[in-house]
């Protein structure tokens, strides 16, 4: 009598992507990007966000209502070392943009890309010179609009669309294909949380928040526009000329409103 012994089934092994070969080309692309950004830095005046960073930097703290302490601290440092110098103020962002190029290539390498694909990823992260040239360099129009004191956008949907505008239209299909592949390829399972992180944040941005003054009228019996913000800069945008609401007559205790609706609303 003979028989066949069977042992436990072998564990299922999930394939993983082997890192691609290293290359220095993305660093060259990133360095070139930083140089171009710094050469163009003095071409137009302050953006409203930069003025805000400078003002926040004069009141250093561990945090602010809409950001951490790093950017205002860097703005304070730049304005202290070189007061009024736009190149100094914009140097940190130029260096971060260059680092983003290198990081993009490093991510591609982590997913198994060869030297050519890593360079391609780095070029995608750099300014879209080809697309700009084909369409008459619309970024120059944006810079001109900023110089003419018009640089506003608003709305949660605008914030989402702006991400794709910044990526640039011709890169968006590649970006979407990468997102889908990251969610589906077994070899990239270890990095799948990156894709889910973006999807969750995008959903929160679209679903969160409230529109004033309707929300205020849920909390107060009397909501009146008392005036408008005047930053004395001649700009009409989301911050300047925005309404100031005078609220009276709480419908329920403020502590209850704070803990149930405001504290974790962002």
Secondary structure in CASP SS format (residue, H / E / C, confidence):
PFRMAT SS
TARGET T0000
AUTHOR 0000-0000-0000
METHOD secondary structure of the structure
MODEL  1
X C 1.00
X C 1.00
X C 1.00
X C 1.00
X C 1.00
X C 1.00
X C 1.00
X C 1.00
X C 1.00
X C 1.00
X C 1.00
X C 1.00
X C 1.00
X C 1.00
X C 1.00
X C 1.00
X C 1.00
X C 1.00
X C 1.00
X C 1.00
X C 1.00
X C 1.00
X C 1.00
X C 1.00
X H 1.00
X H 1.00
X H 1.00
X H 1.00
X H 1.00
X H 1.00
X H 1.00
X H 1.00
X H 1.00
X H 1.00
X H 1.00
X H 1.00
X H 1.00
X H 1.00
X H 1.00
X H 1.00
X H 1.00
X H 1.00
X H 1.00
X C 1.00
X C 1.00
X C 1.00
X C 1.00
X H 1.00
X H 1.00
X H 1.00
X H 1.00
X H 1.00
X H 1.00
X H 1.00
X H 1.00
X H 1.00
X H 1.00
X C 1.00
X C 1.00
X C 1.00
X C 1.00
X C 1.00
X E 1.00
X C 1.00
X C 1.00
X C 1.00
X C 1.00
X E 1.00
X C 1.00
X H 1.00
X H 1.00
X H 1.00
X H 1.00
X H 1.00
X H 1.00
X H 1.00
X H 1.00
X H 1.00
X H 1.00
X H 1.00
X H 1.00
X C 1.00
X C 1.00
X C 1.00
X C 1.00
X H 1.00
X H 1.00
X H 1.00
X H 1.00
X H 1.00
X H 1.00
X H 1.00
X H 1.00
X H 1.00
X H 1.00
X H 1.00
X H 1.00
X H 1.00
X H 1.00
X H 1.00
X H 1.00
X H 1.00
X H 1.00
X H 1.00
X H 1.00
X H 1.00
X H 1.00
X H 1.00
X H 1.00
X H 1.00
X C 1.00
X C 1.00
X C 1.00
X C 1.00
X H 1.00
X H 1.00
X H 1.00
X H 1.00
X H 1.00
X H 1.00
X H 1.00
X H 1.00
X H 1.00
X H 1.00
X H 1.00
X C 1.00
X C 1.00
X C 1.00
X H 1.00
X H 1.00
X H 1.00
X H 1.00
X H 1.00
X H 1.00
X C 1.00
X C 1.00
X C 1.00
X H 1.00
X H 1.00
X H 1.00
X H 1.00
X H 1.00
X H 1.00
X H 1.00
X H 1.00
X H 1.00
X H 1.00
X C 1.00
X C 1.00
X C 1.00
X C 1.00
X C 1.00
X C 1.00
X C 1.00
X C 1.00
X H 1.00
X H 1.00
X H 1.00
X H 1.00
X H 1.00
X H 1.00
X H 1.00
X H 1.00
X H 1.00
X H 1.00
X H 1.00
X H 1.00
X C 1.00
X H 1.00
X H 1.00
X H 1.00
X H 1.00
X H 1.00
X H 1.00
X H 1.00
X H 1.00
X H 1.00
X H 1.00
X H 1.00
X H 1.00
X H 1.00
X H 1.00
X H 1.00
X H 1.00
X C 1.00
X H 1.00
X H 1.00
X H 1.00
X H 1.00
X H 1.00
X H 1.00
X H 1.00
X H 1.00
X H 1.00
X H 1.00
X H 1.00
X H 1.00
X H 1.00
X H 1.00
X H 1.00
X H 1.00
X H 1.00
X H 1.00
X H 1.00
X H 1.00
X H 1.00
X H 1.00
X C 1.00
X C 1.00
X C 1.00
X C 1.00
X C 1.00
X C 1.00
X H 1.00
X H 1.00
X H 1.00
X H 1.00
X H 1.00
X H 1.00
X E 1.00
X E 1.00
X E 1.00
X E 1.00
X E 1.00
X E 1.00
X E 1.00
X E 1.00
X E 1.00
X C 1.00
X C 1.00
X C 1.00
X C 1.00
X C 1.00
X C 1.00
X C 1.00
X C 1.00
X C 1.00
X C 1.00
X C 1.00
X C 1.00
X C 1.00
X C 1.00
X E 1.00
X E 1.00
X E 1.00
X E 1.00
X E 1.00
X E 1.00
X E 1.00
X E 1.00
X C 1.00
X C 1.00
X C 1.00
X H 1.00
X H 1.00
X H 1.00
X H 1.00
X H 1.00
X H 1.00
X H 1.00
X H 1.00
X H 1.00
X C 1.00
X C 1.00
X C 1.00
X C 1.00
END
